[in-house]
Amino acid sequence: MTPGLRTTFLLHALVALAFGLVMYLVPVWFGTIIQWTPLDPLMTSFMGAALLAFGVSSAFGYRAAHWEDVRILVIAEAVFTVTGTVTALYYLLFAGAPLFAWVPAVLWGLFAVAWIMLYVQATHSAPQMAGAHNP
């Protein structure tokens, strides 16, 4: 597995676990701090749970040795970060989201670009990395 992919997994694990823990354990405090209204503690906790799941999966991705072991995870990470970016941008631009919403919009956007680039790079080099012959 490439160093870039390992680094992205590590960074994503740290960011997702940090935000996920706060959103899961103290949703009302988090929502109040970022001025999210109306605040729904249940949905904030669910989002925290999703981030925790992606953080844990990224930690496992970081430990994986081969592209085949993480391929589907990279696809899931790309889908999650692309849809998260689109959602955050929509609410920022059209629905009056609080200023803090730029934080996930930017983070998800950066991770989305990274996951997509790494996926494209890995799928183009996977046969050569595995020593397979192109028919």
Contacts in CASP RR format, 6 or more apart in sequence:
PFRMAT RR
TARGET T0000
AUTHOR 0000-0000-0000
METHOD contacts of the structure
MODEL  1
MTPGLRTTFLLHALVALAFGLVMYLVPVWFGTIIQWTPLDPLMTSFMGAA
LLAFGVSSAFGYRAAHWEDVRILVIAEAVFTVTGTVTALYYLLFAGAPLF
AWVPAVLWGLFAVAWIMLYVQATHSAPQMAGAHNP
1 64 0 8 1.000
1 65 0 8 1.000
1 66 0 8 1.000
1 67 0 8 1.000
1 69 0 8 1.000
1 70 0 8 1.000
2 118 0 8 1.000
2 121 0 8 1.000
2 122 0 8 1.000
4 118 0 8 1.000
5 67 0 8 1.000
5 70 0 8 1.000
5 74 0 8 1.000
5 118 0 8 1.000
5 122 0 8 1.000
6 62 0 8 1.000
8 111 0 8 1.000
8 114 0 8 1.000
8 115 0 8 1.000
8 118 0 8 1.000
9 58 0 8 1.000
9 59 0 8 1.000
9 61 0 8 1.000
9 62 0 8 1.000
9 70 0 8 1.000
10 58 0 8 1.000
10 62 0 8 1.000
12 54 0 8 1.000
12 55 0 8 1.000
12 58 0 8 1.000
12 77 0 8 1.000
12 111 0 8 1.000
13 55 0 8 1.000
13 56 0 8 1.000
13 58 0 8 1.000
13 59 0 8 1.000
13 62 0 8 1.000
15 107 0 8 1.000
15 111 0 8 1.000
16 51 0 8 1.000
16 52 0 8 1.000
16 54 0 8 1.000
16 55 0 8 1.000
16 58 0 8 1.000
17 51 0 8 1.000
17 52 0 8 1.000
17 55 0 8 1.000
17 56 0 8 1.000
17 59 0 8 1.000
19 48 0 8 1.000
19 51 0 8 1.000
19 104 0 8 1.000
20 47 0 8 1.000
20 48 0 8 1.000
20 49 0 8 1.000
20 51 0 8 1.000
20 52 0 8 1.000
20 55 0 8 1.000
21 48 0 8 1.000
21 52 0 8 1.000
22 29 0 8 1.000
22 30 0 8 1.000
22 48 0 8 1.000
23 30 0 8 1.000
23 44 0 8 1.000
23 45 0 8 1.000
23 47 0 8 1.000
23 48 0 8 1.000
23 51 0 8 1.000
24 45 0 8 1.000
24 48 0 8 1.000
24 49 0 8 1.000
24 51 0 8 1.000
24 52 0 8 1.000
27 39 0 8 1.000
27 41 0 8 1.000
27 42 0 8 1.000
27 44 0 8 1.000
27 45 0 8 1.000
27 48 0 8 1.000
28 39 0 8 1.000
28 41 0 8 1.000
28 44 0 8 1.000
30 36 0 8 1.000
30 44 0 8 1.000
31 39 0 8 1.000
31 44 0 8 1.000
32 39 0 8 1.000
34 98 0 8 1.000
34 100 0 8 1.000
34 101 0 8 1.000
35 98 0 8 1.000
35 99 0 8 1.000
35 100 0 8 1.000
36 44 0 8 1.000
36 98 0 8 1.000
36 100 0 8 1.000
37 98 0 8 1.000
50 80 0 8 1.000
54 76 0 8 1.000
54 77 0 8 1.000
54 80 0 8 1.000
57 73 0 8 1.000
57 76 0 8 1.000
57 77 0 8 1.000
58 73 0 8 1.000
58 77 0 8 1.000
60 73 0 8 1.000
61 69 0 8 1.000
61 70 0 8 1.000
61 73 0 8 1.000
64 70 0 8 1.000
66 130 0 8 1.000
67 122 0 8 1.000
67 126 0 8 1.000
67 129 0 8 1.000
67 130 0 8 1.000
68 126 0 8 1.000
68 130 0 8 1.000
71 119 0 8 1.000
71 122 0 8 1.000
74 115 0 8 1.000
74 118 0 8 1.000
74 119 0 8 1.000
74 122 0 8 1.000
75 119 0 8 1.000
77 111 0 8 1.000
77 115 0 8 1.000
78 112 0 8 1.000
78 115 0 8 1.000
78 116 0 8 1.000
78 119 0 8 1.000
81 108 0 8 1.000
81 109 0 8 1.000
81 111 0 8 1.000
81 112 0 8 1.000
81 115 0 8 1.000
82 108 0 8 1.000
82 109 0 8 1.000
82 112 0 8 1.000
82 116 0 8 1.000
84 104 0 8 1.000
84 105 0 8 1.000
84 108 0 8 1.000
85 105 0 8 1.000
85 108 0 8 1.000
85 109 0 8 1.000
85 112 0 8 1.000
88 97 0 8 1.000
88 101 0 8 1.000
88 102 0 8 1.000
88 104 0 8 1.000
88 105 0 8 1.000
88 108 0 8 1.000
89 105 0 8 1.000
91 97 0 8 1.000
91 101 0 8 1.000
92 101 0 8 1.000
92 102 0 8 1.000
92 105 0 8 1.000
127 133 0 8 1.000
127 134 0 8 1.000
END
